[in-house]
Amino acid sequence: MGQVEPQNYTPAPNYAPTQPIQPVWTHQQARRTKRTLNVVLLVAITCIVVALLAIFLVLPNLYRAAGPAGIMVGFLLSLFPLAAVLLTVYFIDRWEPEPRWMLGFALLWGAAGSIGTTLLIQPVWIKLFMPDDLSKAEASQWLASFEAPPVEEFSKGLGILLIALFARKYFDGPVDGVVYAATIAAGFAFTENIQYFGRTFVDPDGGALSLSIIFIIRGIFSPFGHALYTACTGVAVGYAARKGNSGMIIGFFFIGLIPAMIFHYIWNSAPSLFEPTDIASFLGSVFLQSVVYEGPLIVLWGVGIYFLRKSEAKLTHRRLAEYAQSGWFTPEEVNMIATPAGRRNAMAWAKTYRRTQPMKEFIRKSTSLAYTRQRILVGASQRQNQQDEQGLLDEITALRPLVLG
């Protein structure tokens, strides 16, 4: 090329093998099955259900609680914690990004579907389990501790389960589970916050001070609460999606709900650490509660994400190394794609020679190829995944000369 290559980067040959070793890739042309149509149909039906729940349950409930002025104020204030969670999701999802339309579906399910499902289940749950002889304060605490955790976590988790069962192609492991769970939880908290902020805004006994306090509590001190709880379900479902069939996914869904409900219960029923005497001490109490009860969970969440990301990198390396044995990649390319340092060096080199977009696509397609290979190995939708595998290999082969210039 007449240009200096980056250190630790060796370009791949300008060709692709015509007869790769089996069973890395079957040269048979896989036929499109009915499964793709079923996925599209079921996701479309689910979106319709979400829309109906929003129209008949969520929106009227918001209107009664806050009115048009409250909804507008609540909407604007709720954008801040929503943005904080979605930016975190973007950071977590950088290794193998999920399709935007799937993340949009997750956000829609959280904002409308899970809220609507909660409103449907809530009265039944209260009728079956709530004691009759509770005072108003006791009833409020019972709802926070024994109704909200199981009902809300099931409703949010149901969106994760739908994606894992009917869009398995886009659900490759625990990190994907965290991404979808946090996105659904962000949507749920968004709608819930609109109600809290809007109701406080229109409350005659409230005012700017009350609205500021509730915003600090929900928007600054604990914006990640729902995401932290629901991530437990996402990790469990993601593990099952990588290892097993639909039966295993459903079983692990209910297993993952248990820690999600427990963490939710701990936060909702946590006692005040000291009795506030004024606004400053009240905010100090809330901050201390966030540090003591939610802080360790955030640390645990961060550590877990770190090790899950390392696991994703190892899986990418392992699967692409199988293709390298057949000549589709060089060993140096595998290290480049499957390590954070390799990706950084490759992108810096590509930026120098104005090949950023082809390199980015080369890395993204190669990573998708590794996960497609993993789905083939566990026996998920063999024909469709083999067809996806062939398409990705063709695209990677076409990208290589663009990367090399």
N, C-alpha and C positions, 0 to 999 in steps of 0.2 A: 504493500500500500504506500510505501515511501514515508510512513509515519511511525513514530515511536509508540509501541504498545505499552499499556500499563503494567506495572510489576504484578506478577502472579496471574496475569491474564494471557491465555493462549487461545487464539481464535480457532474455531472449529473448521473442519474441512468444508469446502464449498459443494458438498454433495451429501446425499442421504443414502443409506444402504437400501438396495432393492429387495433383499431377502433377509430381513432381520431374524435372529434366532428366536424360535418359539420357546416359551409361550409369551414373550414380551408383547408381541403384537400379532394378532391373527390377520392374515392378508385377505381373509374372506370379507366381502362387502356385507356389513351388517344391515339388516332390514329394519326400518323404523317400525316400532311396535305401537300398540294402542296405548302403552303406558304414558307416552308424552301427551297424547290427547286427554287421557284421564287426569294427569297432573294439572294441565291448563284448565280443564273443566272444573275440577274440585277447588282449585285456587279461586277461580272466578265465582263459584257458588259461595265460597267462604267470604269473599269480598262483598258479595251481595248481602249476605247475612250480617256482616259488619255494618254495612250501610243502613240496613233496616233497624238494627239495634240502635244505631246513632240517631236515626230519625224519630223512632218511637219511644226510646228510653233515655238516652244520654242527653240529647238537646233539651227536651222538656224538663228534665231534672235540673239541668244547669239554669234554665230560664227561671224556674220556680225559686231556686236558691239565690240567684244573683241578679236577675233581670238584665236587660240589654246593656245598661251602663256598667254593671258589675262584670258581665261577661267580657266586655271590651277591655276594662282595666285588668281583669284577671288574665286575659289572653296575653296582653303585652308583658305583664310581670312574669308569667309562666315561661316566656321564651328564654329567660336567662338560665334557670336550672336545666331546661331542655337542651340548650346549646352546650352547657358544661358536660352533660352526659353524652351527647352525640359526638362531641369532640374527642372524648375519651374512647368511645366506640371506634371512631376513625383511627385513632392511634393503635388500638388493639388489632384492628382488622387489616393492617398494612401488609402483613405477610402474604396472605392469599385473600384479596378483597372479595366480598360477596357482591352479587349483582345489586345495583341500586334499586331495581324494582322489587327485589326480595326484601331489602331493608325498608323500602317504602311500605310494603305489605305488613312487615313486622310493626312498624310505627303506627300504621292504621289500625292493626289489631289491638295494640296497646291503648291507643287513644279512644277507640270506639268499641271494638269487639270485646275486650276484656272488661271494660266498664259496663257495657250492656249485659254481659254474662253475669257479672257481679250483682247487678240490679235484679236479674232474674232469679239467681240462687239465694240472695240475701233474705227475702221474706220467708222462703221455705226453711232455711237454716234457723232463723229466729223462732219460727213456729215450732220446730222440732226440738230445739236444744235450749232456748233461753228460759231461765226460771221466771215464774210469774210474780214473785214477791220481792222484786228488786226495787230500790229507790231510783230516782232519776240519775243520781250520780253513779250508783252501782250499775245501772243499766248501760250508762255511757262507757264505763270501764269494761264491762263485759263485752260490749260490741267491739271495743278496740282490741281486747286481748283474745277473745274466743270466737269472734265472728270474722273480723277483718283478715287475720293471718291465713286461715284455711280457705276461705272463699276467694279472696283476692289472689292468693298464690296459685290456686287451681285455675282461676280465670286467665291469669297472665300465662301460666305454663301451658294452657291449652293451645295458645298460638304457637309455642315452640314445638309442641307435639304435632300440630298440623303441618308445619314446615318439614319436620323430620320424616313424616309418613308420606306426604304427597309431593314433596319437592326434594327428595333425598339427594338428587344430583348436586344441590347447593348446600348440603349439610355434611361436612367432612370430618368433624371431630369436636372435641371439647371447646376449642377456641371459637369455632363457629357457634357453638351453643351459648357461650358467653356473649358473643356479639348480638345474636338474635334476642337473647334474654334481656340484655341491657337496653336494646332498642325498643322492645315491647314495654319494658318497665318505664322507659323515658316517656313513651306515649301515654301510659297509664297515669304517671305522676303529672304529666302536662294537663290532662283533663281534670284530674283531682285538684291540682293547684288552682286552676281557673275557678273552681267552685269555692275553695278556701279563700283565695284572694278576693274574688268577687263578692262573696257573702260578707266578708269583713268590711269591704268598701261601702256597701249599701246599709250596713248595720247602723241604726241611729245612735247607738251607744259606742260605736267604734270610732272612726276618724282616721286621720293620717298616721297618728301614733300607733294605733292598733294594727293598721295595715303594714306599717314599717316593721313592727315586731313579728307578725306572722310571716312576712317575706324573709326576714333575717333567719327565722327558725327553719322554714321549709326551703328557701332558695339559696341560703349561704351555709348554714350549719349542717343541713342533712339533705342535699340534693341527690345523693347517690343511694339513699335508703332502699328504694324499690329495686334498683339495679343490683345491689349487693345480695338481696334475698333471692331474687328470681334467677340470678346467675347459678345458684346451686342446682336448680332444675335444669338449666341449660347445659352445665357440665355433665350431669348424669345422662341426659338424652344424647349429647354429643358423643360421649364415650360409647354408648350403645349403638349409635348410628355408624360409628367406625368399625365396630366389632361384630355386630349381629344383625338379626332380621327384625321385622316389624314387631313381633312378639316381645323381643328383648327391649326394643325401644319403648314400648308401652309399659313394660315392667319397670324399667329404670326411670321412666317419667314419674311414677308414683314414689319410687325410692328418693328421687331428687326433691320431691315436694316436702319431704319430712324436714330436712335441715332448713329449707326455705321458710317453712311455717314456723319453725323454732326460732330462727333469727328474727323474723318479723314479730313474733310474740314477745321476745325479749325486749325489743325496742319499744313496742307499744305499751307494754306493762311495766317498763322500767320506772322505779320510784325516783322522785326528785332527790338529788344528792344533798341539797340544803334548802332551807325555806327562804325564798326571796322576800325582801322587804321593800324593794323599789324596782323600777324598770331596769336599772343597771345590774342589780343583783339577780333579777330574773333572767336577763340575757346571759349573765355569767353562769347561772345554773344550767341553762339550756346548752351553752357551749361546753361546759364540763360534762354534761350527760352525753353529748355527741362524742367527746374525746374518749370517755370511759366505755360507752356501750357500742358506738359505731366505729371508733378509731381502730380497735384491734381487728375488726372485720375488714376495714379498708386495707390494713397492712396485710392481713391474710389473703385478701383478694389480689393485691398487687404481687405478692410472692407467688401465689398460684398462677397468675397470668404469666409471670416470668418463666416458670418451669414448663407451663403448657406451650409457650412460644418455642422454647428450646426443643420440646418434644416434636413440635411441628417441623422445625428445621431438620431434625434427625430423620423424620419420616420422609421429607422431601429428598434428602440426600440418599436415603436407602432406595427409594423407588427409582430415582433418576440414575443411580449407579447401575441398576438392572438394564436400563436403556443404553448406558455407556458400554456395557459389556457387548452389546450388539452393534455398536458403532454409531448410534444416533447422537451421542454427546461425547466430548472428550472429558477425561477426569477433571481437567482444570475448569471446564464449563460447569460440571456438577458442583464443584466447590464454590464457584462464583455464584451460582443460583441458590445454593442451599445454605449459605452462611451470610449473616448480616454484614460482616466485613467485606466479603466478596461482592455483595450487591452494591455496597457503597463505593468500592473501587471501580466497579464496572460502570456505575452511573456517572462517576466523576470523569472517567475516561470518555464515555459517550458524550457527555456535555462538552468536553474539550473539542470534539470533532463534530458537534452538532448532530449527534445521532441519539439524542435522549429518548425520543418517542419509540423508535424501533427497539432500542435496548430494553426499555420499560415493558414493551409488549412481549419481547423475547423471554424476559424473566417471568412475566405474568402467565404466559401460555405454558411455559415449561413447568411452573408450579402447579398449574391446573392439570397438566399431564400426570404429574406425580400423584395427585389425589384421585384422578380418574383410574390410574393403575391400582391404587389401593382399593377402590370400590370393586374393580374387577376381581381382585384377589379374595375379597370377602363374599363374592357371588351376588352382588347387587346389580340387577338389571343388566345382565351380561351383554346382550345384543346392543342395547342403547349405549352402554359405556364403551364397548368396542368400537362402535361407530364414532363416538366422541373422541376416542383415542386416535383413530385414524385421521380425523379432521384436525386435531391438534398437531399431530406429527407433520401433516402437510403444511399447516400454517407456520410452524417453527422452521421447517425447511425453507419456506419462502421468506421468512424474516431474516435468516442468517446472512444472506448477501447484503441486505440493507444495513445490518449492524456492522458488517465488515467493511462496507463502503466499496 
